Amino acid sequence: MDPVGAQPLPPPAPFMLGCRECVRLLREVADTVAADTSCLAELHAVARHIVEDHPDQIPAAHTRDCDRCPAYAARNDGDPGQLWAEHRARDLFLPEAVARLL
């Protein structure tokens, strides 16, 4: 079961609606959820796009109810591969409970 399909997707961050690529990627997520198939690759694509094309929109580190942010913050090598940034970017288009799992 896909965790995203278990709850409705929240509205995306406003800046995303003004970006054609964000809209296209979000439609792909919606299509895969509607088809009841895994959308992990599509979620990764949205987060990666935000990191690469909208870095100023990435939220700050989570300060509560996140098991992943403290581990990322403790790393000595920064954020190789931008995985922490992608983790935080998911808050912009996923329910918090789901975003914090990835």
MODELLER restraints for C-alpha pairs under 7 A, 6 or more apart:
rsr = mdl.restraints
at = mdl.atoms
rsr.add(forms.Gaussian(group=physical.xy_distance, feature=features.Distance(at['CA:2:A'], at['CA:38:A']), mean=5.55, stdev=0.5))
rsr.add(forms.Gaussian(group=physical.xy_distance, feature=features.Distance(at['CA:3:A'], at['CA:98:A']), mean=6.72, stdev=0.5))
rsr.add(forms.Gaussian(group=physical.xy_distance, feature=features.Distance(at['CA:4:A'], at['CA:98:A']), mean=6.70, stdev=0.5))
rsr.add(forms.Gaussian(group=physical.xy_distance, feature=features.Distance(at['CA:5:A'], at['CA:33:A']), mean=5.72, stdev=0.5))
rsr.add(forms.Gaussian(group=physical.xy_distance, feature=features.Distance(at['CA:9:A'], at['CA:94:A']), mean=5.84, stdev=0.5))
rsr.add(forms.Gaussian(group=physical.xy_distance, feature=features.Distance(at['CA:9:A'], at['CA:95:A']), mean=6.31, stdev=0.5))
rsr.add(forms.Gaussian(group=physical.xy_distance, feature=features.Distance(at['CA:10:A'], at['CA:93:A']), mean=6.36, stdev=0.5))
rsr.add(forms.Gaussian(group=physical.xy_distance, feature=features.Distance(at['CA:10:A'], at['CA:94:A']), mean=6.17, stdev=0.5))
rsr.add(forms.Gaussian(group=physical.xy_distance, feature=features.Distance(at['CA:10:A'], at['CA:95:A']), mean=6.17, stdev=0.5))
rsr.add(forms.Gaussian(group=physical.xy_distance, feature=features.Distance(at['CA:11:A'], at['CA:93:A']), mean=6.65, stdev=0.5))
rsr.add(forms.Gaussian(group=physical.xy_distance, feature=features.Distance(at['CA:12:A'], at['CA:92:A']), mean=5.86, stdev=0.5))
rsr.add(forms.Gaussian(group=physical.xy_distance, feature=features.Distance(at['CA:12:A'], at['CA:93:A']), mean=4.54, stdev=0.5))
rsr.add(forms.Gaussian(group=physical.xy_distance, feature=features.Distance(at['CA:13:A'], at['CA:92:A']), mean=5.34, stdev=0.5))
rsr.add(forms.Gaussian(group=physical.xy_distance, feature=features.Distance(at['CA:13:A'], at['CA:93:A']), mean=6.53, stdev=0.5))
rsr.add(forms.Gaussian(group=physical.xy_distance, feature=features.Distance(at['CA:16:A'], at['CA:22:A']), mean=5.41, stdev=0.5))
rsr.add(forms.Gaussian(group=physical.xy_distance, feature=features.Distance(at['CA:16:A'], at['CA:23:A']), mean=6.69, stdev=0.5))
rsr.add(forms.Gaussian(group=physical.xy_distance, feature=features.Distance(at['CA:17:A'], at['CA:23:A']), mean=6.07, stdev=0.5))
rsr.add(forms.Gaussian(group=physical.xy_distance, feature=features.Distance(at['CA:22:A'], at['CA:46:A']), mean=6.70, stdev=0.5))
rsr.add(forms.Gaussian(group=physical.xy_distance, feature=features.Distance(at['CA:25:A'], at['CA:42:A']), mean=6.94, stdev=0.5))
rsr.add(forms.Gaussian(group=physical.xy_distance, feature=features.Distance(at['CA:25:A'], at['CA:46:A']), mean=5.80, stdev=0.5))
rsr.add(forms.Gaussian(group=physical.xy_distance, feature=features.Distance(at['CA:26:A'], at['CA:46:A']), mean=6.94, stdev=0.5))
rsr.add(forms.Gaussian(group=physical.xy_distance, feature=features.Distance(at['CA:28:A'], at['CA:42:A']), mean=6.50, stdev=0.5))
rsr.add(forms.Gaussian(group=physical.xy_distance, feature=features.Distance(at['CA:29:A'], at['CA:39:A']), mean=5.97, stdev=0.5))
rsr.add(forms.Gaussian(group=physical.xy_distance, feature=features.Distance(at['CA:29:A'], at['CA:42:A']), mean=5.46, stdev=0.5))
rsr.add(forms.Gaussian(group=physical.xy_distance, feature=features.Distance(at['CA:29:A'], at['CA:43:A']), mean=6.55, stdev=0.5))
rsr.add(forms.Gaussian(group=physical.xy_distance, feature=features.Distance(at['CA:32:A'], at['CA:38:A']), mean=6.68, stdev=0.5))
rsr.add(forms.Gaussian(group=physical.xy_distance, feature=features.Distance(at['CA:32:A'], at['CA:39:A']), mean=5.64, stdev=0.5))
rsr.add(forms.Gaussian(group=physical.xy_distance, feature=features.Distance(at['CA:33:A'], at['CA:39:A']), mean=6.46, stdev=0.5))
rsr.add(forms.Gaussian(group=physical.xy_distance, feature=features.Distance(at['CA:47:A'], at['CA:86:A']), mean=5.00, stdev=0.5))
rsr.add(forms.Gaussian(group=physical.xy_distance, feature=features.Distance(at['CA:47:A'], at['CA:89:A']), mean=5.62, stdev=0.5))
rsr.add(forms.Gaussian(group=physical.xy_distance, feature=features.Distance(at['CA:47:A'], at['CA:90:A']), mean=5.87, stdev=0.5))
rsr.add(forms.Gaussian(group=physical.xy_distance, feature=features.Distance(at['CA:48:A'], at['CA:86:A']), mean=6.06, stdev=0.5))
rsr.add(forms.Gaussian(group=physical.xy_distance, feature=features.Distance(at['CA:50:A'], at['CA:89:A']), mean=6.71, stdev=0.5))
rsr.add(forms.Gaussian(group=physical.xy_distance, feature=features.Distance(at['CA:51:A'], at['CA:85:A']), mean=6.39, stdev=0.5))
rsr.add(forms.Gaussian(group=physical.xy_distance, feature=features.Distance(at['CA:51:A'], at['CA:86:A']), mean=6.26, stdev=0.5))
rsr.add(forms.Gaussian(group=physical.xy_distance, feature=features.Distance(at['CA:58:A'], at['CA:85:A']), mean=6.75, stdev=0.5))
rsr.add(forms.Gaussian(group=physical.xy_distance, feature=features.Distance(at['CA:58:A'], at['CA:88:A']), mean=6.43, stdev=0.5))
rsr.add(forms.Gaussian(group=physical.xy_distance, feature=features.Distance(at['CA:58:A'], at['CA:89:A']), mean=5.22, stdev=0.5))
rsr.add(forms.Gaussian(group=physical.xy_distance, feature=features.Distance(at['CA:59:A'], at['CA:88:A']), mean=5.85, stdev=0.5))
rsr.add(forms.Gaussian(group=physical.xy_distance, feature=features.Distance(at['CA:59:A'], at['CA:89:A']), mean=6.41, stdev=0.5))
rsr.add(forms.Gaussian(group=physical.xy_distance, feature=features.Distance(at['CA:61:A'], at['CA:69:A']), mean=6.24, stdev=0.5))
rsr.add(forms.Gaussian(group=physical.xy_distance, feature=features.Distance(at['CA:61:A'], at['CA:88:A']), mean=6.65, stdev=0.5))
rsr.add(forms.Gaussian(group=physical.xy_distance, feature=features.Distance(at['CA:62:A'], at['CA:69:A']), mean=6.15, stdev=0.5))
rsr.add(forms.Gaussian(group=physical.xy_distance, feature=features.Distance(at['CA:66:A'], at['CA:100:A']), mean=6.19, stdev=0.5))
rsr.add(forms.Gaussian(group=physical.xy_distance, feature=features.Distance(at['CA:72:A'], at['CA:84:A']), mean=6.29, stdev=0.5))
rsr.add(forms.Gaussian(group=physical.xy_distance, feature=features.Distance(at['CA:87:A'], at['CA:102:A']), mean=6.22, stdev=0.5))
rsr.add(forms.Gaussian(group=physical.xy_distance, feature=features.Distance(at['CA:90:A'], at['CA:99:A']), mean=5.28, stdev=0.5))
rsr.add(forms.Gaussian(group=physical.xy_distance, feature=features.Distance(at['CA:91:A'], at['CA:99:A']), mean=5.64, stdev=0.5))
